[in-house]
Amino acid sequence: MAAPPVVLDDWLLITELLAGLPTRRRHGGLFTTAYWYYRACRAAVVGGAGRLSGPFEQFGLTERGAAIGALLRLREDIGLPDARMAVPLMAELAARHDRLNLLNLEACAAALTLGAVVWLSPESAAGVLPPVLDAEGIRWLVVRPA
């Protein structure tokens, strides 16, 4: 049986692009969502003291520019789900889970559209998304970056 695709949250996407995820679990391809990708890019470009921008602070100016560039040019092996399939599903999910924001609706829709497992950082796993993933029958797991 082939391994399912994986949807990475924003923190794990940054980790994968900057250093590689320490665990190479079997998967059928890496994906993220447009919203998580936007948040990762915004953290890289705008910066700040937040959890997402923190990894970029470890680099010198030249290295930081290269790291930001790597994020802004999403690797070809990391996919983005087709909005034509995800958006209608997001509307259906919103009817079932009326308190979900756009980020969480898109994550659920991406996983359902792709038949994927969602990999969440510990911080994301402590939020509102996991109970909704469970309710929708979407597999997920916590991945702890090094």
ABEGO torsion letter per residue (X at the ends): XBBBBBBBBAAAAAAAAAAEBABBBBBAEBBBBAAAAAAAAAAAAAEEABAAAAAAAABBAAAAAAAAAAAABBBAABBBBBAAAAAAAAAAAAAABAABBAAAAAAAAAAAAAGBBBBBBAAAAABAAAAAAAAAGBBBBBBBBX
